[in-house]
């Protein structure tokens, strides 16, 4: 058995979604692909794929094997390319995840230059406020502000950002400006993802104020829209509001009571080998987002 060809056949089946599609991708016959994958399963002593007349899916063993071997194959292909080309040409797909508002305001503006530097790079940008399982969702790189607690991830801090409490001039003209954090109990505070205890700092250290309001959402985008429309007051990470804070209608309040900061981090699955294209994309965003906000 040729291990390299068998591994290539297995990965092609997984990514193409079937034996016929894999055969077309590798420009060979379906029987060759089937025999190669069968030989690999026999060598390993486990079943990698569930086969049916309608679909081909990974077994648990197959998923783990794919997650470990795909980066190895990518690295081998990249090494071949480096030898045969006088200059390194980054190509292929990189899936990047970021929260929706931070991604729209900070990450999207950085994408054109990245793609101009590497025209053959394919970027799949996933903007979502939910925390992704990087391996399950095939995410190569996540850009996070919230704390990252995952033993299966590698975390690289590239900068820091502070919290900021904001509202619109229209709202404050109608309802007054809070002078101390406790005043927020009498204001319409917009709640992101159920976080209704806002943290502040005073002479005696950190303390929390329980807030409430008539709008809550699981997306920062919705809370920001509510603030911009004069609905109420919101608490955000400053890094998520770069464009919004430039608007003369948006006003920060209680700045002297806010000292908490968070890391802006790049996160990727804990794999032994990381492809060159993922490394280049990671380094690009690390330079563009650092050193601090």
TIMITOR-978881 format. One record per residue (C-alpha): chain; x, y, z; residue number from 1; residue in one letter. Coordinates in nm, 2 decimals, padded with zeros to 4 digits. Example, Ala and Ser with C-alpha at 12.3 -4.5 7.8 and 13.67 -1.06 7.14 Angstrom:
// TIMITOR-978881
["A" [01.23 -00.45 00.78] 1 "A"]
["A" [01.37 -00.11 00.71] 2 "S"]
This chain:
// TIMITOR-978881
["A" [00.00 00.00 00.00] 1 "X"]
["A" [00.12 00.35 -00.09] 2 "X"]
["A" [00.05 00.54 00.23] 3 "X"]
["A" [00.06 00.88 00.06] 4 "X"]
["A" [-00.18 00.79 -00.22] 5 "X"]
["A" [-00.41 00.61 00.03] 6 "X"]
["A" [-00.41 00.91 00.26] 7 "X"]
["A" [-00.47 01.15 -00.03] 8 "X"]
["A" [-00.77 00.93 -00.15] 9 "X"]
["A" [-00.92 00.93 00.20] 10 "X"]
["A" [-00.89 01.31 00.24] 11 "X"]
["A" [-01.04 01.36 -00.11] 12 "X"]
["A" [-01.34 01.14 -00.02] 13 "X"]
["A" [-01.40 01.34 00.30] 14 "X"]
["A" [-01.37 01.68 00.14] 15 "X"]
["A" [-01.56 01.59 -00.19] 16 "X"]
["A" [-01.83 01.40 00.00] 17 "X"]
["A" [-01.81 01.07 -00.19] 18 "X"]
["A" [-01.60 00.83 -00.39] 19 "X"]
["A" [-01.71 00.94 -00.73] 20 "X"]
["A" [-01.64 01.31 -00.66] 21 "X"]
["A" [-01.31 01.22 -00.51] 22 "X"]
["A" [-01.22 01.02 -00.82] 23 "X"]
["A" [-01.30 01.33 -01.04] 24 "X"]
["A" [-01.09 01.55 -00.81] 25 "X"]
["A" [-00.79 01.32 -00.83] 26 "X"]
["A" [-00.85 01.24 -01.20] 27 "X"]
["A" [-00.87 00.86 -01.14] 28 "X"]
["A" [-01.13 00.59 -01.12] 29 "X"]
["A" [-01.38 00.53 -00.84] 30 "X"]
["A" [-01.25 00.18 -00.79] 31 "X"]
["A" [-00.89 00.30 -00.74] 32 "X"]
["A" [-01.02 00.54 -00.47] 33 "X"]
["A" [-01.23 00.27 -00.30] 34 "X"]
["A" [-00.94 00.02 -00.30] 35 "X"]
["A" [-00.70 00.28 -00.16] 36 "X"]
["A" [-00.93 00.38 00.13] 37 "X"]
["A" [-01.01 00.01 00.20] 38 "X"]
["A" [-00.63 -00.07 00.22] 39 "X"]
["A" [-00.58 00.23 00.46] 40 "X"]
["A" [-00.86 00.10 00.68] 41 "X"]
["A" [-00.72 -00.25 00.68] 42 "X"]
["A" [-00.37 -00.11 00.77] 43 "X"]
["A" [-00.51 00.09 01.06] 44 "X"]
["A" [-00.75 -00.18 01.17] 45 "X"]
["A" [-01.05 00.06 01.20] 46 "X"]
["A" [-01.33 00.18 00.98] 47 "X"]
["A" [-01.28 00.54 00.88] 48 "X"]
["A" [-01.60 00.59 00.67] 49 "X"]
["A" [-01.96 00.50 00.70] 50 "X"]
["A" [-02.08 00.41 00.35] 51 "X"]
["A" [-02.43 00.40 00.22] 52 "X"]
["A" [-02.60 00.43 -00.11] 53 "X"]
["A" [-02.67 00.80 -00.05] 54 "X"]
["A" [-02.38 00.93 00.15] 55 "X"]
["A" [-02.04 00.88 00.29] 56 "X"]
["A" [-01.97 01.01 00.64] 57 "X"]
["A" [-01.68 00.99 00.89] 58 "X"]
["A" [-01.68 00.75 01.18] 59 "X"]
["A" [-01.54 00.88 01.51] 60 "X"]
["A" [-01.21 00.72 01.42] 61 "X"]
["A" [-01.23 00.87 01.08] 62 "X"]
["A" [-01.29 01.22 01.21] 63 "X"]
["A" [-01.00 01.21 01.45] 64 "X"]
["A" [-00.77 01.06 01.18] 65 "X"]
["A" [-00.88 01.34 00.93] 66 "X"]
["A" [-00.81 01.61 01.19] 67 "X"]
["A" [-00.46 01.48 01.25] 68 "X"]
["A" [-00.36 01.39 00.89] 69 "X"]
["A" [-00.51 01.68 00.69] 70 "X"]
["A" [-00.26 01.93 00.83] 71 "X"]
["A" [00.02 01.68 00.75] 72 "X"]
["A" [-00.09 01.65 00.39] 73 "X"]
["A" [-00.12 02.03 00.36] 74 "X"]
["A" [00.23 02.07 00.50] 75 "X"]
["A" [00.37 01.82 00.25] 76 "X"]
["A" [00.20 01.99 -00.04] 77 "X"]
["A" [00.32 02.33 00.08] 78 "X"]
["A" [00.68 02.20 00.11] 79 "X"]
["A" [00.66 02.06 -00.24] 80 "X"]
["A" [00.55 02.40 -00.36] 81 "X"]
["A" [00.83 02.58 -00.18] 82 "X"]
["A" [01.09 02.36 -00.35] 83 "X"]
["A" [00.94 02.40 -00.70] 84 "X"]
["A" [00.88 02.77 -00.68] 85 "X"]
["A" [01.14 03.04 -00.64] 86 "X"]
["A" [00.90 03.25 -00.43] 87 "X"]
["A" [00.64 03.12 -00.18] 88 "X"]
["A" [00.29 03.15 -00.32] 89 "X"]
["A" [00.02 03.11 -00.05] 90 "X"]
["A" [-00.29 02.95 -00.19] 91 "X"]
["A" [-00.59 02.74 -00.06] 92 "X"]
["A" [-00.87 02.78 00.18] 93 "X"]
["A" [-00.84 02.93 00.53] 94 "X"]
["A" [-01.16 02.95 00.75] 95 "X"]
["A" [-01.15 03.24 00.99] 96 "X"]
["A" [-01.41 03.30 01.27] 97 "X"]
["A" [-01.48 03.63 01.45] 98 "X"]
["A" [-01.76 03.78 01.65] 99 "X"]
["A" [-02.01 03.97 01.42] 100 "X"]
["A" [-01.96 04.33 01.51] 101 "X"]
["A" [-01.59 04.31 01.58] 102 "X"]
["A" [-01.55 04.11 01.26] 103 "X"]
["A" [-01.75 04.37 01.05] 104 "X"]
["A" [-01.57 04.67 01.20] 105 "X"]
["A" [-01.22 04.55 01.25] 106 "X"]
["A" [-01.16 04.23 01.05] 107 "X"]
["A" [-01.34 04.30 00.72] 108 "X"]
["A" [-01.14 04.62 00.65] 109 "X"]
["A" [-00.82 04.41 00.68] 110 "X"]
["A" [-00.93 04.14 00.43] 111 "X"]
["A" [-00.87 04.33 00.10] 112 "X"]
["A" [-00.50 04.39 00.17] 113 "X"]
["A" [-00.46 04.02 00.28] 114 "X"]
["A" [-00.61 03.90 -00.05] 115 "X"]
["A" [-00.41 04.15 -00.25] 116 "X"]
["A" [-00.09 04.01 -00.09] 117 "X"]
["A" [-00.20 03.65 -00.16] 118 "X"]
["A" [-00.43 03.65 -00.47] 119 "X"]
["A" [-00.46 03.27 -00.47] 120 "X"]
["A" [-00.57 03.26 -00.10] 121 "X"]
["A" [-00.93 03.17 -00.03] 122 "X"]
["A" [-01.07 03.32 00.29] 123 "X"]
["A" [-01.40 03.19 00.44] 124 "X"]
["A" [-01.49 03.45 00.70] 125 "X"]
["A" [-01.75 03.33 00.96] 126 "X"]
["A" [-01.90 03.61 01.16] 127 "X"]
["A" [-02.09 03.49 01.47] 128 "X"]
["A" [-02.12 03.58 01.84] 129 "X"]
["A" [-02.15 03.22 01.94] 130 "X"]
["A" [-01.84 03.03 02.05] 131 "X"]
["A" [-01.74 02.78 01.79] 132 "X"]
["A" [-01.60 02.43 01.83] 133 "X"]
["A" [-01.30 02.50 01.61] 134 "X"]
["A" [-01.24 02.14 01.50] 135 "X"]
["A" [-01.61 02.05 01.46] 136 "X"]
["A" [-01.67 02.36 01.24] 137 "X"]
["A" [-01.34 02.33 01.05] 138 "X"]
["A" [-01.22 02.67 01.17] 139 "X"]
["A" [-00.85 02.72 01.11] 140 "X"]
["A" [-00.82 03.05 01.30] 141 "X"]
["A" [-01.05 03.23 01.54] 142 "X"]
["A" [-01.01 03.59 01.65] 143 "X"]
["A" [-01.15 03.64 02.00] 144 "X"]
["A" [-01.20 03.92 02.26] 145 "X"]
["A" [-01.38 03.71 02.52] 146 "X"]
["A" [-01.17 03.48 02.74] 147 "X"]
["A" [-01.07 03.15 02.58] 148 "X"]
["A" [-01.10 02.84 02.79] 149 "X"]
["A" [-01.01 02.54 02.58] 150 "X"]
["A" [-00.74 02.28 02.64] 151 "X"]
["A" [-00.77 02.18 02.27] 152 "X"]
["A" [-00.67 02.53 02.14] 153 "X"]
["A" [-00.36 02.74 02.11] 154 "X"]
["A" [-00.41 03.10 02.22] 155 "X"]
["A" [-00.19 03.39 02.11] 156 "X"]
["A" [-00.26 03.73 02.26] 157 "X"]
["A" [-00.19 04.01 02.02] 158 "X"]
["A" [-00.33 04.32 02.19] 159 "X"]
["A" [-00.57 04.44 02.46] 160 "X"]
["A" [-00.89 04.64 02.46] 161 "X"]
["A" [-01.10 04.80 02.74] 162 "X"]
["A" [-01.47 04.80 02.81] 163 "X"]
["A" [-01.66 05.12 02.73] 164 "X"]
["A" [-02.01 05.23 02.83] 165 "X"]
["A" [-02.19 05.43 02.56] 166 "X"]
["A" [-02.52 05.58 02.46] 167 "X"]
["A" [-02.65 05.83 02.20] 168 "X"]
["A" [-02.68 06.21 02.26] 169 "X"]
["A" [-03.05 06.18 02.18] 170 "X"]
["A" [-03.09 05.92 02.47] 171 "X"]
["A" [-02.89 06.13 02.72] 172 "X"]
["A" [-03.08 06.45 02.63] 173 "X"]
["A" [-03.41 06.27 02.71] 174 "X"]
["A" [-03.30 06.07 03.02] 175 "X"]
["A" [-03.00 06.24 03.16] 176 "X"]
["A" [-02.63 06.13 03.18] 177 "X"]
["A" [-02.54 05.88 03.45] 178 "X"]
["A" [-02.27 06.03 03.68] 179 "X"]
["A" [-02.19 05.71 03.88] 180 "X"]
["A" [-02.24 05.34 03.80] 181 "X"]
["A" [-02.53 05.31 04.04] 182 "X"]
["A" [-02.73 05.56 03.83] 183 "X"]
["A" [-02.75 05.29 03.56] 184 "X"]
["A" [-03.02 05.11 03.77] 185 "X"]
["A" [-03.26 05.39 03.66] 186 "X"]
["A" [-03.16 05.38 03.29] 187 "X"]
["A" [-03.26 05.16 03.00] 188 "X"]
["A" [-02.96 04.93 02.97] 189 "X"]
["A" [-02.94 04.70 02.67] 190 "X"]
["A" [-02.83 04.35 02.75] 191 "X"]
["A" [-02.60 04.13 02.54] 192 "X"]
["A" [-02.62 03.76 02.58] 193 "X"]
["A" [-02.77 03.77 02.93] 194 "X"]
["A" [-02.48 03.97 03.08] 195 "X"]
["A" [-02.68 04.20 03.31] 196 "X"]
["A" [-02.41 04.25 03.58] 197 "X"]
["A" [-02.17 04.52 03.46] 198 "X"]
["A" [-01.83 04.55 03.62] 199 "X"]
["A" [-01.68 04.88 03.73] 200 "X"]
["A" [-01.39 05.00 03.95] 201 "X"]
["A" [-01.40 05.23 04.24] 202 "X"]
["A" [-01.18 05.33 04.54] 203 "X"]
["A" [-01.25 05.00 04.70] 204 "X"]
["A" [-01.18 04.79 04.39] 205 "X"]
["A" [-01.41 04.62 04.14] 206 "X"]
["A" [-01.78 04.60 04.19] 207 "X"]
["A" [-02.09 04.51 03.98] 208 "X"]
["A" [-02.41 04.69 03.90] 209 "X"]
["A" [-02.72 04.49 03.81] 210 "X"]
["A" [-02.88 04.65 03.51] 211 "X"]
["A" [-03.20 04.60 03.31] 212 "X"]
["A" [-03.37 04.72 03.00] 213 "X"]
["A" [-03.63 04.65 02.73] 214 "X"]
["A" [-03.39 04.51 02.47] 215 "X"]
["A" [-03.16 04.21 02.49] 216 "X"]
["A" [-02.99 04.01 02.22] 217 "X"]
["A" [-02.74 03.74 02.16] 218 "X"]
["A" [-02.56 03.96 01.90] 219 "X"]
["A" [-02.35 04.27 01.97] 220 "X"]
["A" [-02.48 04.41 01.63] 221 "X"]
["A" [-02.84 04.43 01.77] 222 "X"]
["A" [-02.73 04.60 02.09] 223 "X"]
["A" [-02.51 04.85 01.90] 224 "X"]
["A" [-02.80 04.93 01.67] 225 "X"]
["A" [-03.03 04.99 01.97] 226 "X"]
["A" [-02.77 05.23 02.11] 227 "X"]
["A" [-02.73 05.42 01.78] 228 "X"]
["A" [-03.11 05.45 01.76] 229 "X"]
["A" [-03.14 05.61 02.10] 230 "X"]
["A" [-03.30 05.31 02.27] 231 "X"]
["A" [-03.06 05.28 02.57] 232 "X"]
["A" [-02.71 05.24 02.70] 233 "X"]
["A" [-02.48 04.95 02.61] 234 "X"]
["A" [-02.15 04.81 02.74] 235 "X"]
["A" [-01.90 04.70 02.47] 236 "X"]
["A" [-01.54 04.62 02.41] 237 "X"]
["A" [-01.37 04.93 02.26] 238 "X"]
["A" [-01.22 04.72 01.99] 239 "X"]
["A" [-01.57 04.64 01.86] 240 "X"]
["A" [-01.67 05.00 01.82] 241 "X"]
["A" [-01.38 05.17 01.63] 242 "X"]
["A" [-01.61 05.31 01.36] 243 "X"]
["A" [-01.91 05.37 01.59] 244 "X"]
["A" [-01.71 05.58 01.84] 245 "X"]
["A" [-01.61 05.82 01.56] 246 "X"]
["A" [-01.97 05.92 01.53] 247 "X"]
["A" [-02.05 06.25 01.71] 248 "X"]
["A" [-02.38 06.11 01.82] 249 "X"]
["A" [-02.22 05.83 02.03] 250 "X"]
["A" [-02.10 05.94 02.37] 251 "X"]
["A" [-01.90 05.74 02.63] 252 "X"]
["A" [-02.00 05.77 03.00] 253 "X"]
["A" [-01.85 05.65 03.33] 254 "X"]
["A" [-01.50 05.62 03.18] 255 "X"]
["A" [-01.33 05.69 03.51] 256 "X"]
["A" [-01.51 05.39 03.66] 257 "X"]
["A" [-01.40 05.14 03.39] 258 "X"]
["A" [-01.06 04.98 03.42] 259 "X"]
["A" [-01.12 04.62 03.30] 260 "X"]
["A" [-00.93 04.51 02.99] 261 "X"]
["A" [-00.94 04.19 02.78] 262 "X"]
["A" [-00.70 04.03 02.54] 263 "X"]
["A" [-00.76 04.03 02.17] 264 "X"]
["A" [-00.64 03.68 02.09] 265 "X"]
["A" [-00.58 03.46 01.79] 266 "X"]
["A" [-00.69 03.10 01.85] 267 "X"]
["A" [-00.63 02.79 01.65] 268 "X"]
["A" [-00.68 02.41 01.70] 269 "X"]
["A" [-00.40 02.24 01.89] 270 "X"]
["A" [-00.25 02.05 01.60] 271 "X"]
["A" [00.11 01.94 01.57] 272 "X"]
["A" [00.14 02.08 01.22] 273 "X"]
["A" [-00.01 02.41 01.10] 274 "X"]
["A" [-00.02 02.47 00.72] 275 "X"]
["A" [00.19 02.76 00.59] 276 "X"]
["A" [-00.11 02.95 00.46] 277 "X"]
["A" [-00.27 02.94 00.81] 278 "X"]
["A" [00.06 03.06 00.96] 279 "X"]
["A" [00.07 03.35 00.71] 280 "X"]
["A" [-00.29 03.45 00.78] 281 "X"]
["A" [-00.23 03.43 01.15] 282 "X"]
["A" [00.09 03.65 01.13] 283 "X"]
["A" [-00.09 03.90 00.91] 284 "X"]
["A" [-00.38 03.95 01.16] 285 "X"]
["A" [-00.14 03.95 01.45] 286 "X"]
["A" [00.05 04.24 01.30] 287 "X"]
["A" [-00.26 04.43 01.19] 288 "X"]
["A" [-00.44 04.40 01.52] 289 "X"]
["A" [-00.15 04.46 01.75] 290 "X"]
["A" [-00.01 04.59 01.97] 291 "X"]
["A" [-00.29 04.76 02.16] 292 "X"]
["A" [-00.62 04.93 02.14] 293 "X"]
